[in-house]
Amino acid sequence: MANLIELTRQAFAPDGPLAAARRAQGRAFRPDPVQLAYAERVAMALDVQVDSGQHGAVTALEAETGVGKSLGYLVPLLLRTALVQRKGLVSTFTLQLQQQLLDEDTQYASEVCHTLLGVRPKIAKRMGLRNFLSPTRVEALAEALHAKHRLTPDIKDILDALFVHAKQGGDMREWISAYGQLPPTIDEGEICLLPTSPEEESERYRAHLADAIDADVLVVTHALLMTSALRWNTVLSPKDNSEGGFDAAVIDEADRLSDAAALSAQRRVNSMMLQRAARFLSHLGAPDPSDSLLKEIATWRRDMDALYGTVVSRGGAGISRLGHEEYIVLSDPRHAAVMMQARGAAVTMAAALKEGYVAAQRRGAAEDDLRYIRDIAAELRDFVAGCEDASDFRVPMLSWSPVREWPAFALVGLRPGRLSARLWRSSEVAPPFIRSMVMTSATLDAPGDGEATFSELRTALGLIPGYSNFQAELSDRFRPRKFGRLSFVLADRRVPNPSSSGASEADLESDGDGGSSHPQWLAYVAAGIKMAAESGGRVLALTNSFRDTSALGALLESAGSKAIVHQPGMKLGDMIPTFVADENAVWISPTAWEGLNLPGTINHLVITRLPFPYFEPARRLALLDSMMARGYSLAKARGVIYGIAQKEARRRLRQGIGRAIRAESDSATVWILDPRFPLPDSITRDPRQRIANTGTVFAPFVSAIPDRFRTGLGDTYSASAIFPLTIPDDVQEVFLPKEEDLFSSISE
C-alpha cells in the first residue's frame, strides 16, 4: 500500500497536484514549510497503528491562523480514506467553517486524491432530524401561545422569522449560528421535524440522509457528533461497515468539543413534551398507554405545583432562580424526598411510554415513527439513572418556567469528558468508534495555559492517562513564521467597567449574559468605532451581546455614522456581501468571533469588551452546588467558575483577533476598548504616563495576542496607542475624541 506520508509530501510539492488544482481555479499556491510540516504530522497521526483492544489514537495539533490548517488536514484525511477504503469524518463547531470546507477546501483535497490515487471520495454533510425545522409546528406553537395570551411581540417576531427561515429550507443550526440560542419560551423540540411531519416537510431530510449514507467522508457538527456519542455512537455508525465506526477523523475547532458534549449531556423533559408523546401514541394506535400516560402527567403536574407552593410558602429555601427559570437541585440532601418522588414519576411515565411503544410496534407502526417515543423514554430513563447515581457527570434537577409554568425533569452535564471519551474508548466487546483522530484548532488551550502538554484540553475531553491513547510525542503546535501585520489601540484606564453594575472580579462569569452595560463605556466604544471608521477602511466590531450591538448602532446613528447592525433574526452570512461591497463599511456583530474568513477585507477590528461567556443558568447552579457539597465556600466556588469563564474568554479573544488577519498580506489595527485589558510595560512604566495596569487577574489576557506581535522584531503591542476618554460622566450624546488627540497619544 502507498505510504500516506509520502503521498502527502507529493500533494504539497511546489508543482504537485494541490498547486495544479488551485492554479486551475485561478488561485495562487505558495509552498509553505510550516503547512507541509503540519500536514505530515496529520498523516503520521492518522496512520498510527492501533492494535486490537487498544483505545483509538488521539493527537492534538494546534495550528494558528496562517498555517493553512484546513487543507493541511483534509488532504491526508481523504488520502487515508481512499487508501484503506473505510469512512472518514470531519467535525466542526461552527457552521461557517463547515460551509467553508464544503464550498472550497474539500474540492481541492478531492482533486488531489483523484490525481494521486485515481479516486475522488464522496463528501457529504450530515445533520440530525431535530436540526430540521417544521413550518407547520412553528405556526402551531405561535397559535398555542396566542391562545394562552403568552405571545409577546418579541416572541411573535422570532416565530415569524423562524417560519420564513423554515419555509426557505433553513435549519436549526443555521438559525442558532446566526442569531444565538432560542429564548426559553421556544423549545427546539416544539418546532423541529417529527417522523410524522407532512411528507413535503420531511422530503429534504430523507434526501439529506440518503446522501450522507452514501458518502466516503462525512462532515458533521460537534453537536451531532456528541448526540451520537450519547447514544453510544449509533446515529453516525456507517451502515456499510461491519466494524460500525470510522477509520480516521479530524475534529476541527476541537477546543469547543467539550462545550458541545456538555450541551448534549443535558436533558430536559417537560409536561408539554410528554403530552405530545401521549397524543402521538394514540395516533399510532395505542390509546390505552396514551390514556395512562396522560393521567400520570396530570398527577405529576399537581404534585409539582403543590411542592412548588409549599417551598415558596416556606420562604423559597432550596429554590434557585437563574435567568428565566427556577430550579431545585435534587442532589442537594435537603431534597432527598423530592428526588425520590420525581424519580418515581419518571419511572412510571417511562414504563407507560415503553408499553405504548410495544403496542404501536405490534400494530405495525414504522420504526422511524416510533423514534420520538423511544427518545422521550430514553431521556426519562437517563433522568432516573441520574437520580440513582447523582455525580459530577450529570446532576438531576427540577425546573419551572415562569412563562410556561410546566415543570420539567432536567439533567445537567458537568464532566463532558466522560461523553467525548466514547469516541475513542474501546471495550472487551467493541473496538473504538474512531480508530485514529486529530484534535486541531487555531487555539486548542486558553492562551498561556498548558502550552507544553495540552493539559487543559486533555482534562476537558477526558484524555486521561490509562484510559486513553493520547499521542503526546506526535502532538505539537504550529505557528506561521510571518503572517499579517497588526497594530493596537487600547482603552483609556479612566473608562468605567463595561458592566453597569461595576461587577467585581468574582462576578465576571456573568459578563456574557447580555445584561445592561455602562452608558459611559458604551458611548466611549461608539466613539472608538467612529474614529476607526474615519481612519479609513472597513471596520468589524465584535460585541458580547445583541443588546450591546443594538445600543452601539443607535449611538453611531445619533452621531451621524452608518453601520451594519447585526440584529436577532439576521443571518451572519447574509451581511457579508454588504460589508465586502463597501470599502468603508462598519459592521457590528456579536456572533462573528469565530468562523468568519474574510482575507484582505478587515482594516480595523474593534474588540468592544473581553468576551466572557454566558454560563447556562442550570449548569452554573449545578457547578456551584456540586462544589459546595464537596466543602467549597460560596466565594471559592464562584472563583472556580470565574476561572473557567476567564479561560474561555481568553480563547475566544484569540479567535476574535484572528478575524483581522486571514492572509499573509493582511494588515489591520486592533482596538481593544475594554479598560480591563492589560497595557504594555512601555506605557505603565513610563513616568510621563502615570498609568497603572489592571492587576494580576486580567494579566493573562495579553497572551491572546499572538507571540509574534508581542516579542522580537514583530512586537507591535509595546507600541500600542491609547484611545483617550473625552466623554463626560453625564452621557447625553456621543462626544468624539478629536483626531489630533488620538495622534498626540500615539506620538507620545
N, C-alpha and C positions, 0 to 999 in steps of 0.2 A: 504494500500500500504506500502511496506517495506520502512524503513527510510533510506534516502540516506546517511546521516552522519554515521549511524551505519554500513551500508554496506561498506562504505569507510574505517572505522576502521578495519572491518574484513579483507578487502583486504590487508591492510598493516601490519597485525599482523605477529609476528615472524614466525609462522608456517601457515600463511594464503595462499590464492591462488596465490598471486603475488610471494611470496617466492618459492612456488612449481613450478610455471611456469618458473621462472628464473633458478632454480636449474635443471629443466628438460632439459634445454638448456646448462647446464654446466656453468651457470653464478652465481656468488655469490649474495646473498641478505643479507644486514645487516640492521635491522630496525633502522630508524633514527627518533628521535622525532621531528626534525625540518621539515623533509619531511612530516611526518604524520600531523603535525600542519598545514602545507601549504595545503595538500590535504583536510583536514577537512574544512579549510576556503573556498577552491574552492567549496566544496559540499554545504556549507552554502550559498555561493553567487549564485550558480545555482538553489538553492531551494527557493530563495526569492519569496514571494508572490507578484505578480503583478496584481492589480485589473483592471477591465475594465476602460479604459480611461487614465490609468497611462502610463508614458513612460517606456520603458524597463529598468530593473535594471542593473547598471554598477558598477563593483567593480574593484579596482586597487590593484594588488598583485605583489610586486616586489620580486623576488627570485634570489639571487646571485648564481653564479656558485658554485655547490656543494650541493645545496638544494635538487636536484632531481626533478626539475620543470616539465619535460615532462611527466613522469609517474604520478607526483603529480596532474596534471590536467586531463590527459587522462582517468585515472581510474574513477574518479567521473563523468566525462562527458559521458562516454559510459554507465555507470550505470544509469545515469539520462535518457538518450535517450531510454534505454531498459525499464525503469520503466514507462515512460509516453507514449512510442510508438510514439514519434514525432522526427523529424530530428534534428541532432546536426551539429555543424560547428566548424572547426579549421582553423584559418588563420595564415600564417607566412609571413614574409617579404622575407627571403632568401630561395632559392631552396634547399640549403644544409640542413637546418633544416627540411624543408618539407620532403625531402627524408629520413632523419634520422628517422622521425616519422613513415613514411610508411614502412620502411625496418625492423624496430625492435620494437619500443615502442608501436605502435598500436597493434602489435601482442600479446604482454604481456597483455595489457589492455583488449583486446578482450577475451583472455583466462580467465582472472579474471571474466569478465562479464558472461561467459559461466558457470563457476564454481558456482557463487553465484546466478544467475538467470535463468540458463538453456538456454540462448540465446547468439548467437555470432553475434554482429552487423556487417553489411557490411560497409566497409570503402573504400572510393574511392577519387582519386584526380580529381579536376575539373579545366579545363582551357578553355579560350575563343577561338573562331575561329581565331582571329587576332594573337594568340600566335603560330599558326601552320604555318610553312614555306612552300612555294611552290617552288620547284626546277625550275619549268618552268618559274615562274615570276622572280626569281633570275637571271636566264640565260637571260631573255628578257631585264632586266634592264642593264646588262652588255653590251649587244648588242646595246641598245639605247645610252648608254654613249659613247661607242666606235664610233658609227656613228657620234656623235657630237664632237668627239675629246676631250672628258672630262673624259675618262677612264685612270686616272693616275695609275702608278704602285702600289701605296698603296691601292687605291680603288679596283683595279683588284685582288690583293692578298686577300682582305677582302671578295669580292664577290665569289672568287674561294673557299675560306674556308666555306662561307655560303652555297654554293651549295652542297659541300660534307656533311656538317652538316645536311642540309635539306634532302638529299638522304638517310642518315642514320637514319632518323626519329627524328632528333633533333628539338627542338622548340625554339621560340624566347627568352623565359625567361631563358632557359639554356644558350643561347648564351650571353645574357646581364650579367648574373651572373658570367660567366666565363671570358668574355672579356671586359665588360663595354658597355656603350651606343654606338650605331651606329654613324658614322660620319654624319654631316649634309647632305652630298651628297646622303645618302641612307635613305629613309623614310621607316619605318616599313610597312606602308600601301601599299608600292610598291612591297613587297616581301612576304606578308602573303597570306594564302589561301583566296579565294573568293568562294561564293556559286556556281559559275560557273567553279571552278577549275576542272581539269580532275578527273574522278572517282577514279583512283588509288591513287591520291594525297589526296583526301578527305576521303578515307576509314578509315584512322586512327582516324580522328576527329569524324566521325559518331560512331565508336565503343566506343571511349572515352566518348562521350556524353551519349550513352545508358547505359554505366556502371555507370556513375555519377547519372543519374536519378533514378537508382535502389538502390542507397546506402542509408544507415541509417545515416552515418556521412560523410560529405564532408570535404576534406582538400583542401584549396584554398590558393592563394597568396593574399596579401593585394591589389595588382594591380587589380586583378579580382573583389575582394570584393568592391573596390571603383568604378570600372567601373559599377558594378551592381547598386551601390548606386546612381550614376549619372543618371541612367535610372530608378530611383525610385524602385530599388531592383527587377526589372523584370527578370534579367539574371539568378539569383540564386534561385528564388522562387521555393520551392518544388512543383512538379506537382501533387503529390497525397495528398496535404494538403489544405483543404478548407480555412484555415486562411492565406495561402500563405507564411508564414515565418518560422523561426526556433525557437524551444523551448529554446535552450541553445547554447552558443558559447564561445570559448576561443580564444582570439586574442593574440597569442604569438608574441614576438618582437613588442609589441604594441607601443613602442617608435618610430617606423618607420611608423605607420599608417598615421600620418599627412603628411609625405613625399609622400606616395602613393596617398593620397587624393589630394594633390597639383598637382601631375602629371596628375591624372585623370581629374581634373577640367580644365586642359589646352586643348585648341582646336586649330587645325591648318588645314585649308583647302586651298590648293594651286591650281593653274590653271591646273596642270597635273592631280590631283585627280578629278577635275570637268570634264576635257576632257574624262577621263576614264569612269566616270559616264554617260556621253553623249553617248559614244560608247556602253556601256552596255545597255542603254535604246533602242538603235537601234537594238541590238542583241535580246532584249526581245520583239521586235515588236512594238516599239513606236517611229517611225522615226521623226514625226513632233516635239514632245517635244525635241527630241535629237538635231534636227537642230536648234531649238530656243535657246537651252542652249549653243550650240557651238557659236552662234552669240553673245550671251551675254558675254561669256568668252572672245571672241576676242575683244569686245568693252571694257571690263574691263581691259584687259591687255594693250590696247592702252592708256586708261585713266591713268592707274597707271604708265606706262612708262613716259607719259607726266608730271604727277605730280612729279615723282622722278627727272626728268630732270630739272623741274622748281625749285624745292627745292635746288638741287645741284648748279644750276646756281646762286642762291642767297647766296651761301656760306655754304649750308648744314645745316642751323639753323633748329633745330627740328628733324633731323635725328641722331639717336644714333647708333654707331657701337659697337657691342659686339660679341666677338668670330668671327664666320664666317658669321654673318648676320648683316643686318641693319634694324632698327626698327623706326616706328613712333608710339608714344603713343597717341591714339585717345582721351583719356580722358583729354589730355592737351588742355586748352581753345584755344591755338593758332591753333589747328587743328579741330575746330568745323565744318568748311565747308567740310574738308576731311572726317570726320566721317560720315556726312550726305550722302556724295557721296558713301562711302564704304557701309553704311547701305542700301542705295537704291539698289546697285548692288547685295548685299546678298539677299535682299527680292525678287528681280526679279528672281535670279537663284534658290532660294528655291521654288518659285512658279512653275518654269519650271520643276524642279525635281518632285514636287508633281503631276503635270499634267502627266508627264511621268509614274510615279508610278501607278496612277489610270488607265491610258491607258493600261499599261502592265498587270495590275491585271485583267482588263476586258478581255484581250486576253488569260487568263488562266495561267499566269506566277506564279510559286510557290512562296510562301511567303519567303522561305529561299533564293531564287534567288533575291528577291527584297530588302533583308536586307541592302545591300551595298548602294542602292539608298536612302533608308529610313534614314540610319545613316548619310550620307553626308548632306541630307536635314536638319536633326536634328541639326547637327553641325553648319550649316549656320543660323538656327533659334536661336541657342544659341548665336552666334555672334551678331545677331540683338538685342537680349534681352540685351546683354552686352552693346551695344551702347545706348540703350534706358534707361538703369539703370546702368551706369558705377559706380562701387563702389569698395571697397576693396576686395569684394568676387572674382570678375573676371574683369580684366582690358582689354578692347579691344585694339588691335594693328594691324598694317600692318607690314609685314616683307618682305624683299628681300634677297635672297641668291645670293652672287656674283658668285657662281658656277653654279646654275641652272637658275638664272635670272627670276624665276617665282614669282610673287607677291603672298602673302598668307594672308588670313584672320586669325587672331590669337586671342585667349583669354588666359590670364594668371591668374591662381588662386592664391589669396593671403590669403584667410581665409579658409583653408581646413576644419576647424571645422564645417563649415556650411554643408559640404558634409558628413563627417563622422557621424554627428548627425542624418542623415537619417536612420542609422542602428537601433536606439533606440527610435526615436521620434514617438509618437502616434498622431492621429488626431481624429476628431469627427467621421470620417467615417472608419478609419482603425486602427487596433492595431499595436503595434511596430513590425517591421520586425524581430527583435530578442528579445524574452521575457526577457532573462537574459544573461548577458555576463561577462566574466572576462578578464580584460586587464592585461597582465603579460609580464614580461621580466626580464632579469638579471639587466637591468638599465632602469627604466621607465622614470626618470628625469635625466638631466645632474647632475653628482655627485656634491653634495654641494648645490643644488638648491631645494627649496620646499620640503625638505625631510619629513616634518611632514604632509603635506596636498596634495601632488602631484599637486601642483598649476600649474606648468609648463605643465604637461600632460593634465590637465583639460582644460587649456586655449587653448592648441593646438588642442584638439579634440572637442571643443565646449560643454564640460560638464559644462554648465552654470547653477548656481542655479535658480530654477524656470522653466528652460527649459530642465531639465534632471532629472534622478532619480539615482543620484550618491550615492552609499552606503559607506559613509565616515566611519561609525562605523565598517564596515567589512574590509575596505581597510587597508593594512598593508605591512610591509617589513619583509622579512625572510632572515636571514644570517646563513651560516653554522657555527657551533661552532668552528670547526677546519677542515681546508681543504687545503691541499697542503702547500708548503713552497716556498717563493720567496726571492731572494736576488737581489740587484740592483747595476748597474754600470751606472753612469750619465756622461753627457757631460762636457768636459773642457770649462770653460767660455771664453777662448780665441778663440774658434771655431767661424767662422762667421755665421751670419744668413743663414739658408738654401736657401733662395731666392737670386738669383744672383743680384737682384736689391737692396738688403738690405732693403726690404719693411718695412715701418713704421707700427706701431701698427694699424693705421686706414686702412691700405691696406691689412690686413691679410685675409680678406674674399677671396682674390684671391689665397691664398696658395694652394688650392686644384685643381687648374685648369691645372696642368700638365705643367706649364711654366718651363723655364730653372732654374736649381739650381746652387748654387755657387760651382765652381770646387773644391775649397779647402775643403768645407764641404763634398762634395761627396767623396773625397779621404779619409777624416777622417772617414766617415762612413764605407767605404770599409775596412779600416784598422781595425775598430772595429769588423766587421763581421769576418774578418780573425782571429783576436785574439780570438773571441768567439769559432770559429771552432777549433783552436789549443788547446783550453782548454778541448776539448773532448765532444762528444755527438752531437746530431742533433741541427741545428740552423735554426730557421724560422725568416726571416727578412721581416718586413711589411713596404711597401713604400706607397707613396700617388699618384703615377702615374706610367704608363708604361715607361715613359721617364726616371725617376729615376731608375726604375728596370733594364732597359737595360744598363744604364750608370754604375751602380754598378756591374752588371755582367761582363762588359767589363774590369773594373778596377781590379776585382778579378782575371779574366783570365790573365791579364797582370802581376799580381803578382804571378802567378803560382797556383792559387786556382780554384777548380771547384765548380760550383753551378748550381742548377736547377733554371733557369731564366724564370719566367712567362712572355711570350710574347703574344701580341694580336694574337688571333687565337688558343690559347691553353686553354683547359678546366681545371679548378681548380681541379676537381675530378680526371682527368687523371694523374695528377702529384703526387697524394698522394701515390700510390704504390711504386713509385721510391724513394720517401722521406722516407717512412717507412722501405723499404728494406735495406737501408744503414744507419748503426748506427752513421755515421759521416757526414751525408748529410747536405748540406746547400741549403735552398730554399728561393728565393726572390720573393715576390708576392705583388701586390697592392690590391688584392681582397680577402685576407684571414683574414680580420679584424673581420668578423662575420661568424657564422655558421659552422666554422671548428671545428670538435670534434675529437681530437686525444689523448685520455688518454694514459699516460705512454710513450709518444713519444718525446716531445719537451724538450730539456735540456737548450737551450738558445733562448730567444725571443728578437730580436732586433727591437726596435721602432725607425725607422730612423728619423722621424720628427713628430711634432704634426699634427694630421690628420684633418686639416681644410678642410671643404667640398668644393666641386665645386658648385658654385651658377649658375644655368642655366641662361644664359645672359638675356633672356626676363624677367624672374622673378626678377632678380637683378634690371633691369631697371624699371620695374613696381613698385617695392618696393620704389626705390628712388623717382620716380615721384609721387607716392601716398603720401609719407611723406612730400615732398617739397610742394605739393599742400595744405597740412594742415599747412604750415608755418614753417616746419623744415628747418634749414640751410642745405647746402650740407654736411658740416662736421658732423652735428648731425645725419643726415640720414645715412651717411656712418658708423657712430658709432653704430647705431642700428643694421645695417646689420652685423657689426663685432660681436656684442653681440650674435646675432643669430648663427653666424658661430662658435663662441667660445663654446657655449653650445653644439652644435653638435660635435665639436672636442673633448670635454671632454667626452661626452657619447661614442663616437667611440673609444677613447683611453681606457676607462674602458673595452669596449668589446674586444679590441685588447689584453690587458693584460690578459684577461680571457682565451685566447687561450693557455697560458702556463700551466695552471693547470686545468685539466679536470677530475682528480680522486684524491681521498683523499691522496694517497701516492705520488703524483707528486711533483717534486722539480725542480725548474728552476731558472736561472739567467735572469733578465730583463735588457737589455741595452737600455737606452733612450738617444739617441745621438743627440738630438736637444738641443742646448745650452739655449733655452728659458725655458725649463722645470725647475721648482724650485728645488733648493738644500735644504737639511735638515739644520736645525739650528745648528746641531752638526758640520757642515762644515763652514757655513757662520759666525758663532760666534767664531770660533777658530782663535785666533790671529796669529797662525803659518801659517794658510792657506791664509789669506788675500784675500778672495774671496767674492765678493758681489753677492747678489741674483738678480733675473731678474726683480724685481719690482712687483707692485700690479696687473698689467694687467694679468700676467701669473700665479699668485699665486693660483687661483682656480684649476689649472690643477693637483695639488698634490692630490686633492680629488678623482682622477681617480684610485689611488691605494687603494684597499680595506682597510677598517679601521683596520682589524686585522693585517695588515703588517705595520701600522703606529702608533699603540698605544699598551700600555701594554707589556706583556712579548713577544708577537709575533712581536714587532717592529723591522723590518729589514731595513726599509727605512732610519732610522737615522744612520745606519752603512754602508750607500752606499759608494762605491768606485768611484773615478773619473778616467775616461779613458783619459790619457794625450795626448795633441796635440804635435806631433813631425813632422808635415808636414810643409814645408816652404811655404811662400806666393806664390812663383813662382812654381806652381804644374806642374811637367812634368811626374812624376810617383808616385806610392804609396810608401810612407815612413812609414813602420810599426813601432809602438812603440815596444820597447824591452820588453820581458816578465817581466824582473826584474823591469822595470819602473812601470808596472801596479801593481805588487805586493808590491812595496815600497809605492805606493799610497794607497793601501788597508791597509797596516800596519800602516800608519800614521793616 
